[in-house]
């Protein structure tokens, strides 16, 4: 179901099962609310994003359960003033900003809040991803708040060398997408890999203003979780498990 050039709409108490592509897509729209939406697709079904947003503002997603073979929610270029709350995500690839930077003249992404949500068995939790390409844009003013991770592969991840297929090594980590002013606060639960926080930012435009506050992510496999920081500037406060690399 696609909403194109739709203004001031409410989608409530609806379910989508086994879509062959995105279940819901919102494009060039504003002031659209999804409330108590259920999305179901097999974990191995490709490109079955639950809700995809692009070139839209004032989009609210709340009190919903989304399980797919791709992103539970994906925010493409031009997503702004987005509020996501009380979402149960899993299976799937998590809640993702991006991918960005694949095409020229993409609009910026800003004013995004993801809060009070749960991720179960997903490959990612809070993710921002961009291609290593010459096309520039920006992601800014993003908050991930009070998120519970349960057996998530990459609970916190920025991937600026996103490439689902093979890419030439000399093109990696050269994204022209600037990521700045991103806050992760109250992220708790468990990772199913040792690296629970992974910031792989651009060599050309390092991430700036990245903030970690009160992070508590344990490793399901035993031992301690770790964090990785490449080309990122920011700060950490409060509990930091894994120990912050900022």
Backbone as CSV, one residue per row, in Angstrom:
resi,resn,N_x,N_y,N_z,CA_x,CA_y,CA_z,C_x,C_y,C_z
1,UNK,0.850,-1.175,0.000,0.000,0.000,0.000,0.893,1.234,0.000
2,UNK,0.711,2.119,-0.988,1.543,3.308,-1.107,0.713,4.563,-0.918
3,UNK,1.248,5.471,-0.097,0.618,6.767,0.118,1.498,7.815,-0.568
4,UNK,0.997,8.398,-1.624,1.754,9.341,-2.439,1.022,10.679,-2.462
5,UNK,1.707,11.752,-2.001,1.074,13.070,-1.940,-0.197,13.053,-1.099
6,UNK,-0.085,12.425,0.064,-1.213,12.354,0.994,-0.925,13.276,2.174
7,UNK,-1.890,14.100,2.524,-1.728,15.026,3.638,-2.806,14.805,4.690
8,UNK,-2.373,14.777,5.961,-3.275,14.646,7.103,-4.123,13.378,7.002
9,UNK,-3.475,12.259,7.312,-4.146,10.966,7.229,-3.824,10.132,8.460
10,UNK,-4.699,9.192,8.782,-4.515,8.289,9.911,-4.784,6.863,9.464
11,UNK,-3.818,5.983,9.689,-3.962,4.563,9.354,-3.924,3.806,10.673
12,UNK,-5.035,3.204,11.058,-5.147,2.556,12.363,-5.707,1.145,12.245
13,UNK,-5.250,0.277,13.160,-5.851,-1.046,13.340,-5.918,-1.827,12.032
14,UNK,-4.783,-1.868,11.333,-4.736,-2.575,10.062,-3.540,-3.526,10.079
15,UNK,-3.683,-4.655,9.388,-2.604,-5.645,9.320,-2.235,-5.923,7.870
16,UNK,-0.947,-6.204,7.654,-0.458,-6.560,6.327,0.364,-7.835,6.440
17,UNK,0.008,-8.838,5.637,0.668,-10.138,5.698,1.323,-10.485,4.360
18,UNK,2.594,-10.879,4.413,3.293,-11.481,3.279,3.262,-10.628,2.017
19,UNK,3.531,-9.345,2.160,3.681,-8.494,0.987,4.864,-8.964,0.143
20,UNK,4.775,-8.777,-1.175,5.883,-9.163,-2.049,6.973,-8.092,-2.104
21,UNK,6.677,-6.889,-1.568,7.652,-5.806,-1.523,7.369,-5.012,-0.248
22,UNK,7.638,-3.716,-0.209,7.315,-2.924,0.973,5.844,-3.110,1.337
23,UNK,5.563,-3.231,2.618,4.163,-3.340,3.039,3.466,-1.988,2.928
24,UNK,4.098,-0.951,3.487,3.558,0.403,3.390,4.680,1.333,2.943
25,UNK,4.371,2.248,2.033,5.336,3.244,1.583,4.669,4.612,1.618
26,UNK,5.384,5.582,2.170,4.874,6.948,2.270,5.840,7.855,1.523
27,UNK,5.343,8.574,0.518,6.212,9.428,-0.294,5.538,10.770,-0.543
28,UNK,6.329,11.829,-0.434,5.851,13.189,-0.728,4.574,13.504,0.043
29,UNK,4.541,13.119,1.306,3.340,13.293,2.127,3.696,14.016,3.420
30,UNK,2.667,14.448,4.140,2.905,15.098,5.424,1.764,14.798,6.385
31,UNK,2.100,14.808,7.668,1.116,14.622,8.734,0.319,13.329,8.556
32,UNK,1.055,12.220,8.510,0.446,10.894,8.383,0.797,10.085,9.628
33,UNK,-0.203,9.455,10.239,0.003,8.681,11.463,-0.368,7.217,11.242
34,UNK,0.551,6.312,11.639,0.281,4.877,11.686,0.143,4.499,13.155
35,UNK,-0.983,3.904,13.520,-1.245,3.554,14.913,-1.824,2.142,14.983
36,UNK,-1.205,1.297,15.797,-1.658,-0.081,15.963,-1.698,-0.818,14.620
37,UNK,-0.567,-0.768,13.927,-0.406,-1.467,12.656,0.404,-2.741,12.897
38,UNK,-0.002,-3.820,12.254,0.713,-5.094,12.352,1.220,-5.494,10.980
39,UNK,2.512,-5.826,10.915,3.131,-6.258,9.663,3.795,-7.607,9.910
40,UNK,3.504,-8.572,9.038,4.052,-9.922,9.194,4.607,-10.395,7.857
41,UNK,5.870,-10.822,7.867,6.500,-11.429,6.692,7.610,-12.357,7.178
42,UNK,7.949,-13.392,6.401,9.011,-14.310,6.828,10.352,-13.590,6.974
43,UNK,11.176,-14.074,7.879,12.473,-13.455,8.122,13.384,-13.508,6.903
44,UNK,13.158,-14.461,5.994,14.021,-14.593,4.817,13.408,-13.980,3.558
45,UNK,12.400,-13.128,3.703,11.760,-12.513,2.535,12.444,-11.190,2.217
46,UNK,13.055,-11.033,1.029,13.841,-9.827,0.727,12.981,-8.615,0.399
47,UNK,13.476,-7.441,0.786,12.847,-6.158,0.429,11.398,-6.049,0.890
48,UNK,11.104,-6.626,2.037,9.733,-6.556,2.556,9.660,-5.568,3.717
49,UNK,10.269,-4.387,3.537,10.243,-3.359,4.585,8.823,-3.170,5.103
50,UNK,8.704,-2.987,6.408,7.373,-2.791,6.983,6.769,-1.463,6.565
51,UNK,7.453,-0.359,6.905,7.008,0.980,6.523,8.227,1.731,5.999
52,UNK,8.153,2.218,4.778,9.233,2.994,4.172,8.759,4.422,3.969
53,UNK,9.591,5.378,4.374,9.237,6.795,4.281,10.277,7.516,3.435
54,UNK,9.815,8.390,2.547,10.734,9.206,1.752,10.080,10.536,1.410
55,UNK,10.879,11.595,1.401,10.440,12.941,1.014,9.132,13.300,1.710
56,UNK,9.060,13.053,3.003,7.826,13.275,3.758,8.150,13.864,5.128
57,UNK,7.181,14.557,5.729,7.394,15.187,7.026,6.182,14.972,7.921
58,UNK,6.434,15.045,9.224,5.345,14.897,10.178,4.728,13.514,10.180
59,UNK,5.570,12.477,10.054,5.077,11.098,10.026,5.240,10.490,11.415
60,UNK,4.168,9.907,11.930,4.174,9.279,13.247,3.853,7.794,13.113
61,UNK,4.656,6.971,13.779,4.417,5.528,13.795,4.428,5.094,15.252
62,UNK,3.326,4.494,15.726,3.224,4.192,17.155,2.437,2.910,17.408
63,UNK,2.718,2.303,18.560,1.950,1.153,19.055,1.776,0.079,17.977
64,UNK,2.875,-0.275,17.315,2.781,-1.203,16.192,3.761,-2.362,16.349
65,UNK,3.430,-3.477,15.698,4.264,-4.679,15.695,4.658,-4.988,14.267
66,UNK,5.980,-5.040,14.020,6.464,-5.212,12.648,7.524,-6.300,12.616
67,UNK,7.286,-7.324,11.828,8.251,-8.389,11.628,8.376,-8.686,10.150
68,UNK,9.594,-8.547,9.592,9.779,-8.678,8.148,11.105,-9.361,7.841
69,UNK,11.414,-9.442,6.545,12.719,-9.919,6.115,13.662,-8.787,5.804
70,UNK,13.239,-7.548,6.045,14.080,-6.373,5.786,13.874,-5.384,6.931
71,UNK,14.041,-4.098,6.673,13.874,-3.116,7.743,12.439,-3.106,8.258
72,UNK,12.297,-3.074,9.574,10.958,-2.874,10.133,10.429,-1.512,9.690
73,UNK,11.271,-0.489,9.828,10.962,0.855,9.338,12.222,1.386,8.680
74,UNK,12.084,1.957,7.493,13.227,2.558,6.807,12.900,3.989,6.440
75,UNK,13.862,4.871,6.683,13.694,6.293,6.409,14.639,6.684,5.282
76,UNK,14.073,6.966,4.124,14.866,7.339,2.971,15.107,8.832,2.901
77,UNK,15.739,9.300,1.827,16.027,10.719,1.664,14.771,11.579,1.819
78,UNK,14.946,12.747,2.440,13.826,13.664,2.585,12.889,13.340,3.726
79,UNK,13.258,12.407,4.610,12.433,12.108,5.788,12.760,13.122,6.878
80,UNK,11.754,13.826,7.347,11.995,14.846,8.361,10.796,14.959,9.286
81,UNK,11.102,15.334,10.540,10.085,15.413,11.590,9.336,14.086,11.684
82,UNK,10.103,13.024,11.956,9.586,11.665,12.058,9.600,11.249,13.523
83,UNK,8.491,10.724,14.014,8.391,10.244,15.391,7.941,8.790,15.401
84,UNK,8.787,7.930,15.959,8.513,6.498,16.044,8.534,6.112,17.518
85,UNK,7.460,5.501,18.007,7.401,5.147,19.427,6.599,3.877,19.636
86,UNK,6.983,3.120,20.668,6.256,1.905,21.055,6.068,0.946,19.885
87,UNK,7.177,0.668,19.223,7.180,-0.293,18.117,7.908,-1.550,18.557
88,UNK,7.322,-2.692,18.255,7.942,-3.995,18.483,8.480,-4.467,17.136
89,UNK,9.809,-4.574,17.023,10.458,-4.906,15.749,11.132,-6.262,15.832
90,UNK,10.791,-7.160,14.929,11.439,-8.461,14.850,10.496,-9.532,14.347
91,UNK,11.001,-10.383,13.432,12.351,-10.346,12.869,12.509,-9.181,11.897
92,UNK,13.723,-9.011,11.395,13.968,-7.952,10.431,15.341,-7.347,10.594
93,UNK,15.551,-6.231,9.906,16.854,-5.572,9.895,16.894,-4.353,10.809
94,UNK,15.861,-4.187,11.641,15.849,-3.090,12.584,15.148,-1.858,12.036
95,UNK,15.404,-0.722,12.676,14.887,0.566,12.218,16.061,1.330,11.638
96,UNK,15.980,1.657,10.363,17.128,2.186,9.633,16.856,3.553,9.036
97,UNK,17.827,4.439,9.184,17.875,5.660,8.386,18.787,5.353,7.207
98,UNK,18.240,5.381,6.004,18.977,5.014,4.813,18.413,3.769,4.169
99,UNK,19.052,3.328,3.112,20.372,3.837,2.768,20.297,5.193,2.054
100,UNK,21.390,5.972,2.230,21.477,7.312,1.680,22.719,7.435,0.807
101,UNK,22.716,8.459,-0.054,23.890,8.758,-0.862,24.051,7.932,-2.114
102,UNK,23.061,7.149,-2.467,23.205,6.325,-3.675,22.979,7.130,-4.941
103,UNK,22.124,8.165,-4.841,21.752,8.935,-6.022,22.049,10.414,-5.813
104,UNK,22.235,11.178,-6.899,22.497,12.615,-6.750,21.256,13.368,-6.288
105,UNK,21.484,14.517,-5.641,20.409,15.444,-5.256,19.408,14.858,-4.268
106,UNK,19.871,13.990,-3.383,18.985,13.477,-2.351,18.744,14.545,-1.283
107,UNK,17.525,14.603,-0.770,17.204,15.538,0.295,17.765,15.043,1.630
108,UNK,18.009,15.984,2.547,18.534,15.655,3.866,17.489,14.936,4.717
109,UNK,17.977,14.274,5.755,17.130,13.641,6.765,17.410,14.328,8.097
110,UNK,16.372,14.791,8.796,16.590,15.459,10.072,15.347,15.420,10.939
111,UNK,15.558,15.714,12.227,14.491,15.707,13.225,13.771,14.355,13.268
112,UNK,14.523,13.336,13.654,13.986,11.967,13.757,14.115,11.503,15.201
113,UNK,13.039,10.961,15.753,13.071,10.383,17.099,12.523,8.958,17.055
114,UNK,13.300,8.038,17.598,12.864,6.643,17.763,12.950,6.349,19.252
115,UNK,11.817,6.004,19.890,11.836,5.863,21.344,10.914,4.743,21.828
116,UNK,11.199,4.271,23.045,10.321,3.345,23.764,9.924,2.137,22.910
117,UNK,10.919,1.530,22.249,10.638,0.425,21.337,11.525,-0.777,21.651
118,UNK,11.140,-1.930,21.113,11.811,-3.193,21.405,12.237,-3.872,20.118
119,UNK,13.444,-4.436,20.130,13.979,-5.168,18.982,14.297,-6.585,19.440
120,UNK,13.735,-7.579,18.767,13.944,-8.968,19.164,14.494,-9.768,17.987
121,UNK,15.723,-10.262,18.137,16.324,-11.134,17.142,16.581,-10.476,15.810
122,UNK,16.701,-9.160,15.774,16.924,-8.466,14.513,18.416,-8.422,14.179
123,UNK,18.723,-8.177,12.898,20.133,-8.084,12.511,20.730,-6.740,12.912
124,UNK,19.884,-5.724,13.036,20.322,-4.416,13.505,19.284,-3.856,14.458
125,UNK,19.716,-2.890,15.264,18.776,-2.168,16.110,18.567,-0.783,15.544
126,UNK,19.311,0.193,16.101,19.277,1.574,15.616,20.394,1.732,14.585
127,UNK,20.005,1.875,13.326,21.006,1.876,12.252,20.892,3.118,11.370
128,UNK,22.057,3.664,10.992,22.152,4.691,9.950,23.121,4.150,8.911
129,UNK,22.737,4.198,7.642,23.591,3.612,6.609,23.637,4.502,5.374
130,UNK,24.843,4.593,4.796,25.009,5.349,3.557,26.006,4.647,2.650
131,UNK,25.853,4.877,1.371,26.746,4.304,0.374,28.051,5.100,0.312
132,UNK,29.113,4.426,-0.093,30.367,5.114,-0.403,30.270,5.648,-1.823
133,UNK,29.718,6.843,-1.947,29.481,7.432,-3.264,29.815,8.914,-3.223
134,UNK,29.901,9.583,-4.379,30.234,11.010,-4.407,29.043,11.924,-4.175
135,UNK,27.874,11.362,-3.888,26.667,12.178,-3.773,26.465,12.606,-2.321
136,UNK,26.289,13.897,-2.110,26.278,14.446,-0.759,24.874,14.713,-0.246
137,UNK,24.708,14.558,1.061,23.501,14.945,1.791,23.854,14.923,3.277
138,UNK,22.843,15.096,4.121,23.114,15.182,5.557,22.049,14.474,6.367
139,UNK,22.477,13.879,7.483,21.588,13.351,8.506,21.888,14.104,9.785
140,UNK,20.874,14.701,10.414,21.131,15.471,11.627,19.919,15.464,12.549
141,UNK,20.185,15.762,13.823,19.152,15.868,14.848,18.333,14.577,14.954
142,UNK,19.027,13.505,15.309,18.410,12.188,15.446,18.548,11.736,16.897
143,UNK,17.473,11.194,17.463,17.495,10.683,18.834,16.960,9.264,18.875
144,UNK,17.747,8.357,19.453,17.308,7.004,19.756,17.215,6.918,21.277
145,UNK,16.007,6.730,21.818,15.784,6.883,23.255,15.006,5.700,23.834
146,UNK,15.530,5.135,24.908,14.842,4.069,25.643,14.468,2.901,24.719
147,UNK,15.488,2.266,24.180,15.282,1.126,23.288,15.790,-0.147,23.955
148,UNK,15.002,-1.214,23.856,15.360,-2.506,24.435,15.783,-3.449,23.315
149,UNK,17.016,-3.955,23.404,17.544,-4.909,22.426,17.557,-6.304,23.040
150,UNK,17.079,-7.280,22.293,17.070,-8.655,22.768,17.665,-9.539,21.679
151,UNK,18.923,-9.958,21.886,19.608,-10.841,20.949,19.702,-10.202,19.556
152,UNK,20.167,-8.959,19.521,20.300,-8.199,18.273,21.754,-8.251,17.810
153,UNK,21.970,-8.458,16.523,23.329,-8.618,16.001,24.132,-7.326,16.105
154,UNK,23.554,-6.206,15.677,24.216,-4.902,15.728,23.287,-3.905,16.420
155,UNK,23.275,-3.859,17.739,22.314,-3.000,18.421,22.422,-1.520,18.044
156,UNK,23.659,-1.007,17.972,23.886,0.391,17.597,24.912,0.393,16.477
157,UNK,24.529,0.915,15.307,25.454,0.859,14.185,25.267,2.041,13.240
158,UNK,26.392,2.644,12.866,26.458,3.569,11.738,27.366,2.924,10.709
159,UNK,26.860,2.733,9.511,27.607,2.060,8.443,27.652,2.983,7.234
160,UNK,28.794,3.659,7.056,28.915,4.575,5.920,29.667,3.955,4.746
161,UNK,29.822,2.641,4.785,30.352,1.923,3.628,29.374,0.821,3.246
162,UNK,28.088,1.168,3.362,27.033,0.198,3.086,27.129,-0.285,1.644
163,UNK,27.143,-1.574,1.480,27.203,-2.166,0.144,26.732,-3.607,0.265
164,UNK,25.459,-3.877,-0.056,24.938,-5.226,0.124,25.596,-6.256,-0.795
165,UNK,26.176,-5.789,-1.900,26.925,-6.683,-2.783,28.416,-6.392,-2.603
166,UNK,29.211,-6.618,-3.607,30.646,-6.365,-3.484,30.989,-4.961,-3.968
167,UNK,31.888,-4.300,-3.247,32.351,-2.973,-3.628,33.875,-2.987,-3.685
168,UNK,34.439,-2.125,-4.537,35.892,-2.021,-4.622,36.448,-1.495,-3.302
169,UNK,37.524,-2.088,-2.780,38.071,-1.659,-1.492,38.424,-0.179,-1.439
170,UNK,38.862,0.413,-2.567,39.272,1.820,-2.550,38.090,2.773,-2.491
171,UNK,36.875,2.243,-2.564,35.693,3.089,-2.477,35.041,3.050,-1.098
172,UNK,35.514,2.188,-0.234,34.883,2.022,1.056,35.163,3.217,1.970
173,UNK,34.190,3.545,2.815,34.318,4.582,3.836,34.574,5.980,3.255
174,UNK,34.110,6.227,2.043,34.294,7.548,1.436,32.956,8.208,1.130
175,UNK,31.975,7.904,1.941,30.649,8.490,1.775,30.708,10.008,1.932
176,UNK,29.891,10.694,1.122,29.763,12.147,1.214,28.510,12.551,1.986
177,UNK,27.932,11.628,2.718,26.792,11.926,3.583,27.315,12.321,4.954
178,UNK,27.019,13.550,5.371,27.442,14.021,6.689,26.427,13.591,7.750
179,UNK,26.902,12.889,8.775,26.051,12.462,9.885,26.472,13.248,11.118
180,UNK,25.519,13.952,11.727,25.865,14.798,12.873,24.701,14.906,13.847
181,UNK,25.044,15.171,15.106,24.057,15.401,16.159,23.090,14.227,16.301
182,UNK,23.651,13.076,16.638,22.874,11.856,16.849,23.061,11.418,18.302
183,UNK,21.958,11.223,19.017,22.005,10.838,20.432,21.429,9.434,20.623
184,UNK,22.176,8.608,21.351,21.721,7.284,21.760,21.625,7.312,23.281
185,UNK,20.422,7.186,23.821,20.239,7.300,25.268,19.321,6.191,25.784
186,UNK,19.778,5.507,26.834,18.956,4.459,27.424,18.774,3.263,26.519
187,UNK,19.871,2.822,25.890,19.827,1.636,25.017,20.314,0.451,25.850
188,UNK,19.447,-0.533,26.076,19.783,-1.643,26.963,19.421,-2.972,26.313
189,UNK,19.938,-4.070,26.925,19.572,-5.394,26.457,20.783,-6.218,26.078
190,UNK,20.660,-6.998,24.991,21.716,-7.943,24.651,22.026,-7.942,23.161
191,UNK,23.304,-8.204,22.892,23.809,-8.354,21.529,24.185,-9.814,21.308
192,UNK,23.995,-10.318,20.090,24.443,-11.688,19.847,25.806,-11.740,19.163
193,UNK,26.480,-10.576,19.118,27.875,-10.493,18.685,28.644,-9.673,19.715
194,UNK,29.960,-9.826,19.786,30.718,-9.063,20.779,30.690,-7.554,20.539
195,UNK,30.595,-7.123,19.277,30.605,-5.689,18.969,29.180,-5.164,19.048
196,UNK,28.869,-4.481,20.142,27.502,-3.995,20.354,27.309,-2.568,19.854
197,UNK,28.407,-1.807,19.769,28.360,-0.438,19.255,29.401,-0.326,18.153
198,UNK,28.961,-0.002,16.942,29.859,-0.009,15.785,29.640,1.260,14.968
199,UNK,30.592,2.185,15.062,30.525,3.425,14.294,31.585,3.381,13.192
200,UNK,31.150,3.102,11.991,32.032,3.075,10.822,31.660,4.276,9.952
201,UNK,32.271,5.406,10.259,31.895,6.659,9.603,32.822,6.977,8.438
202,UNK,32.452,7.994,7.703,33.149,8.355,6.479,34.539,8.927,6.759
203,UNK,35.515,8.520,5.951,36.845,9.106,6.032,36.826,10.552,5.539
204,UNK,35.922,10.859,4.634,35.856,12.188,4.033,35.105,13.164,4.932
205,UNK,33.980,12.715,5.481,33.156,13.537,6.360,32.882,12.751,7.639
206,UNK,33.795,12.789,8.604,33.592,12.031,9.848,32.286,12.413,10.548
207,UNK,31.704,11.453,11.236,30.500,11.725,12.027,30.854,12.717,13.135
208,UNK,29.927,13.628,13.439,30.165,14.650,14.448,28.989,14.727,15.415
209,UNK,29.295,15.066,16.650,28.237,15.246,17.635,27.483,13.980,17.966
210,UNK,28.183,12.839,17.968,27.568,11.568,18.339,27.618,11.451,19.863
211,UNK,26.487,11.187,20.487,26.403,11.145,21.947,25.875,9.786,22.404
212,UNK,26.597,9.172,23.320,26.161,7.938,23.982,25.879,8.252,25.439
213,UNK,24.679,7.899,25.909,24.336,8.141,27.307,23.565,6.951,27.859
214,UNK,24.089,6.374,28.945,23.426,5.252,29.623,23.166,4.089,28.669
215,UNK,24.271,3.453,28.285,24.220,2.289,27.391,24.558,1.046,28.206
216,UNK,23.745,-0.009,28.100,23.984,-1.256,28.836,23.613,-2.430,27.943
217,UNK,24.604,-2.920,27.187,24.390,-3.999,26.223,25.349,-5.138,26.532
218,UNK,24.803,-6.282,26.912,25.613,-7.454,27.240,25.725,-8.369,26.020
219,UNK,26.655,-9.321,26.082,26.888,-10.266,24.982,26.259,-11.608,25.330
220,UNK,25.357,-12.058,24.497,24.688,-13.338,24.741,25.652,-14.519,24.734
221,UNK,26.753,-14.377,24.015,27.682,-15.497,23.904,28.648,-15.614,25.060
222,UNK,28.514,-14.767,26.050,29.442,-14.767,27.165,30.594,-13.807,26.907
223,UNK,31.258,-13.384,27.951,32.322,-12.395,27.793,31.743,-10.990,27.706
224,UNK,32.603,-10.054,27.339,32.214,-8.653,27.347,31.922,-8.146,25.932
225,UNK,31.048,-7.172,25.860,30.819,-6.490,24.596,31.881,-5.412,24.392
226,UNK,32.085,-5.056,23.134,33.057,-4.033,22.786,32.416,-3.014,21.853
227,UNK,33.127,-1.908,21.665,32.672,-0.878,20.730,33.792,-0.554,19.754
228,UNK,33.403,-0.105,18.561,34.354,0.266,17.517,34.016,1.666,17.027
229,UNK,35.031,2.523,16.932,34.838,3.881,16.417,35.862,4.157,15.321
230,UNK,35.398,4.449,14.144,36.253,4.886,13.050,35.700,6.183,12.488
231,UNK,36.504,7.224,12.509,36.144,8.516,11.911,34.892,9.114,12.556
232,UNK,34.890,9.176,13.882,33.715,9.686,14.592,34.161,10.562,15.760
233,UNK,33.431,11.662,15.960,33.690,12.569,17.064,32.419,12.685,17.907
234,UNK,32.591,12.608,19.228,31.414,12.699,20.074,31.779,12.582,21.527
235,UNK,30.806,12.187,22.351,31.024,12.107,23.795,30.161,11.011,24.386
236,UNK,30.515,10.589,25.597,29.766,9.549,26.296,29.614,9.938,27.750
237,UNK,28.468,9.554,28.352,28.239,9.837,29.762,27.350,8.753,30.350
238,UNK,27.336,8.670,31.700,26.545,7.651,32.356,27.152,6.279,32.154
239,UNK,26.369,5.235,32.399,26.864,3.873,32.227,27.232,3.621,30.774
240,UNK,28.363,2.938,30.581,28.803,2.620,29.226,29.255,1.168,29.165
241,UNK,28.347,0.303,28.782,28.651,-1.089,28.503,28.121,-1.403,27.110
242,UNK,28.998,-1.609,26.157,30.461,-1.713,26.273,31.132,-0.371,26.589
243,UNK,32.379,-0.426,27.075,33.104,0.817,27.289,33.136,1.646,26.007
244,UNK,32.875,2.926,26.128,32.757,3.765,24.947,34.120,3.971,24.270
245,UNK,34.112,4.022,22.951,35.319,4.334,22.192,35.331,5.785,21.741
246,UNK,34.330,6.564,22.163,34.286,7.973,21.788,35.281,8.782,22.633
